[in-house]
Amino acid sequence: GDQIWLYPIDPARATRFKYTRRASASKMVGMSENDTLPNMDIMWRQNVKWLFFCTWDRERLLKPDPDNQPYGLLQECSEKYNSYERLHRVYNDPRVLNLDQLDWRP
């Protein structure tokens, strides 16, 4: 299906990153509560290196569970905002670390 792109002009969120860095130049910057995933190639080209990004899981990533609404989600990609191909490409990008790659347990 057709995907909805809320940030078609700024897919790396460069503008948001620039203003956030200006307010806090000595700190690392995270992108919380984003809808579509950032474009990693554009991020690197524009030197927009978010410490982390956290995409909304609701319809941004997963299909709603019709038997468990309003909050239940199926373990299936909704593809409304992020295609399965895009999810796979971003989370398997060598520049992206995922939780399973970190030794975070005590």
Protein Blocks (a to p, Z undefined) as FASTA:
>chain_A
ZZddfblmlmnommmmmmmmmmmmmbccddehifbdcdfklmmmnopacfbdcddfklml
mccdfklcfkbccfbdfklmmcfklmmmmmmpfkbccfklpcfbZZ
